[in-house]
Amino acid sequence: MPGHKAGLYLPDDLCAGPDVPLVVCEGATDAAAGRDLGLQCVGRFSCTHGATLLVEVVKARRPGLLIVIADADGPGRRGADSLAATLLPYVPALKVIEPPPPHKDLRAWRQAGATPDDIARLINGESERRLSIGVTYYG
């Protein structure tokens, strides 16, 4: 769209916080599908944009759990991993998930019949990402 600026698809009634997980996905239609599934979902413009803005959202909302939903392709996975690395220092717990095959993204999975229980099982089955700090001592 002429003159548009990349940003976030952020619902007016976002209520993510310490007791409500914040979900980040790629695109407006995935964010809408996430909301339809009952998730507190924010969409980013693409798999490579929005990290700086999401840091601000995370700092303001302070979610106890952040879930990044990757698109099920190479760029989507790389973008989700990069975003997770950026946001990990700001949250106590972070998980990266992706829709099961053959679904390319959350929207396609929702259209195929994904339910809130399906999402919960996927989230519960995924390990948390951990922040690793390496220290080298020269003494």
C-alpha positions as CSV (number, residue, x, y, z in Angstrom):
1,M,0.0,0.0,0.0
2,P,1.5,3.4,-0.9
3,G,2.8,5.2,2.1
4,H,2.3,2.4,4.6
5,K,4.7,1.7,7.3
6,A,5.5,-1.8,8.6
7,G,4.3,-2.3,12.2
8,L,2.3,-4.6,14.4
9,Y,-1.3,-5.9,14.2
10,L,-2.2,-5.1,17.8
11,P,-5.8,-5.6,19.1
12,D,-7.4,-2.8,21.1
13,D,-8.3,-5.2,23.9
14,L,-5.0,-7.0,24.3
15,C,-4.9,-8.3,27.9
16,A,-1.7,-10.4,27.9
17,G,0.2,-10.1,31.2
18,P,1.9,-12.2,33.9
19,D,-1.0,-14.7,34.0
20,V,-2.1,-14.5,30.3
21,P,0.4,-15.7,27.6
22,L,1.2,-13.3,24.8
23,V,1.3,-14.9,21.3
24,V,3.2,-13.5,18.4
25,C,2.6,-14.6,14.8
26,E,3.3,-13.5,11.3
27,G,0.7,-11.4,9.6
28,A,-2.7,-9.9,10.1
29,T,-4.6,-13.1,9.0
30,D,-2.6,-15.3,11.5
31,A,-3.3,-12.7,14.2
32,A,-7.0,-12.8,13.4
33,A,-6.9,-16.6,13.5
34,G,-5.2,-16.5,16.8
35,R,-7.8,-14.2,18.2
36,D,-10.5,-16.5,16.9
37,L,-8.9,-19.3,18.8
38,G,-9.0,-17.2,22.0
39,L,-5.3,-16.3,22.1
40,Q,-4.0,-12.9,23.1
41,C,-2.3,-12.6,19.8
42,V,-0.2,-9.9,18.1
43,G,0.8,-10.1,14.5
44,R,4.0,-8.7,13.0
45,F,4.2,-7.4,9.4
46,S,6.5,-10.1,8.2
47,C,8.9,-12.8,9.6
48,T,11.7,-10.2,9.6
49,H,10.0,-7.1,10.9
50,G,8.7,-5.8,14.2
51,A,11.2,-7.1,16.8
52,T,12.0,-3.6,18.2
53,L,8.3,-2.9,18.5
54,L,7.6,-6.2,20.1
55,V,10.3,-5.6,22.7
56,E,8.3,-2.5,23.7
57,V,5.0,-4.5,23.9
58,V,6.7,-7.2,26.0
59,K,8.2,-4.7,28.3
60,A,4.8,-3.0,28.8
61,R,2.7,-6.2,29.1
62,R,5.2,-8.3,31.0
63,P,3.8,-11.7,29.9
64,G,4.8,-14.7,32.0
65,L,4.9,-16.8,28.8
66,L,5.6,-15.6,25.3
67,I,4.7,-17.9,22.4
68,V,6.1,-17.3,19.0
69,I,4.2,-19.1,16.2
70,A,6.4,-19.7,13.2
71,D,5.2,-20.1,9.7
72,A,6.1,-23.7,8.6
73,D,8.7,-22.8,6.0
74,G,12.4,-21.8,6.1
75,P,12.0,-18.0,6.3
76,G,9.2,-18.4,8.9
77,R,11.3,-20.7,11.1
78,R,14.4,-18.5,10.8
79,G,12.4,-15.4,11.6
80,A,10.8,-17.0,14.6
81,D,14.2,-18.1,15.9
82,S,15.6,-14.7,15.5
83,L,12.6,-13.0,17.2
84,A,12.9,-15.5,20.1
85,A,16.5,-14.7,20.6
86,T,15.7,-11.0,20.7
87,L,12.8,-11.3,23.1
88,L,14.2,-14.0,25.4
89,P,15.9,-11.6,27.7
90,Y,12.6,-9.8,28.4
91,V,10.4,-12.7,29.4
92,P,10.5,-15.4,32.1
93,A,9.4,-18.2,29.6
94,L,9.3,-18.4,25.8
95,K,8.2,-21.2,23.4
96,V,8.4,-21.4,19.6
97,I,5.8,-23.5,17.9
98,E,4.6,-24.1,14.4
99,P,1.4,-25.6,13.0
100,P,1.6,-29.3,12.2
101,P,2.0,-30.5,8.6
102,P,0.5,-29.9,6.1
103,H,-0.5,-26.4,7.4
104,K,1.7,-23.5,6.4
105,D,0.6,-21.1,9.1
106,L,-1.9,-20.5,11.9
107,R,-4.5,-19.2,9.5
108,A,-4.4,-22.3,7.3
109,W,-4.5,-24.6,10.4
110,R,-7.5,-22.7,11.8
111,Q,-9.3,-22.9,8.5
112,A,-8.7,-26.7,8.5
113,G,-10.3,-27.0,12.0
114,A,-7.7,-26.3,14.6
115,T,-9.3,-25.8,18.1
116,P,-8.1,-24.1,21.2
117,D,-7.3,-27.6,22.6
118,D,-5.1,-28.3,19.6
119,I,-3.1,-25.1,20.3
120,A,-2.8,-25.9,24.0
121,R,-1.5,-29.4,23.3
122,L,1.1,-28.0,20.9
123,I,2.2,-25.3,23.4
124,N,2.3,-27.8,26.3
125,G,4.4,-30.2,24.2
126,E,7.1,-27.7,23.4
127,S,10.1,-27.1,25.5
128,E,10.9,-23.6,26.8
129,R,13.8,-21.7,25.3
130,R,16.5,-20.7,27.7
131,L,18.9,-17.8,27.8
132,S,22.5,-19.1,27.8
133,I,25.3,-16.9,28.9
134,G,28.8,-17.9,28.2
135,V,31.7,-16.6,30.4
136,T,35.3,-16.8,29.4
137,Y,37.9,-16.2,32.1
138,Y,41.4,-15.3,31.1
139,G,43.4,-15.5,34.3
